[in-house]
Amino acid sequence: MGDFNAKIGTEKVDDIVGKHGLGIRNERGEKLIEWCQTNNTIVGNTWFQQPPRRKWTWKSTGDETRNQIDYMMIS
């Protein structure tokens, strides 16, 4: 599927993205959501409440920025 470097964020989208993401959605996140809509797929790990420390999958040098960029796609 490839590496989208997408940030989905916390805004729920229909039955595709839940409200338990992390951060703010970026343009690549929008493209990933469009792909999910086209392929009848959901972003599974945005549907379950977790502490923020369990959500991030990337952090910057110096630990200033943390992003959730790995997602489970479920059809």
N, C-alpha and C positions, 0 to 999 in steps of 0.2 A: 504494500500500500504506500509506503514511503514515509518520509519525515516531514510533517506539515509545520512543525514548530508553532502549532496553534494554541491560543489561549481562549478557552471557552467562556470563562467568567462565571458569574453567579445568576445571570438572568435566564429564567426558564423559557424554553421554546417548545410549545405544543407538547407532544409526547416524545420528543427527541432528546432534549437536554433538561436535566433536573436543576433545582436551585442550589445544589450543594457543590458547585465548582469553586474555583479560587481565582481571585484577581478580576481583571477587566478584559472583556473579549477584544481580540484584535482582528484584523482583516483576514488572516489565515484561519482564525476561529470561525468566521462567517463562512469561508469556503468549505471548511470541514462540516459545518452544519448543513450547508447546501448539498454536500455529498451524501450525508446521512438521509436527508429528505429524498433524494433521488434513489437511494438504494434501500429504503425502508429499514433503516438502522437507527439504534439509539446509542447515546453516549452513556454507558452503564455506570461508570463511577461518579457521575454527577447526581445520582438519585439517592445516595446514601449519606447521611450525616456523619462526618468524621471531624476530629479536631484538626485545625489548620496544619499542625505539624505532620499530620499523616497525608495531607493532600499534595504538598509540593513535591515535584520530581526534578527540579533544577534550582540551583542557587548560584548567585554571582560570587566572584572572588570578593572576599571581605564580608560575605554573608549579608549584604545590603538588600538584595532582591531575591525573592523566591517565586517560582512560577510552577503551575501545574501544566505540564506539556505532554504527559503520557495518558492516554485514554483507552478504555475498553470499549470497543465497538461491538454491539450485540444486535443480531438480526432475528 
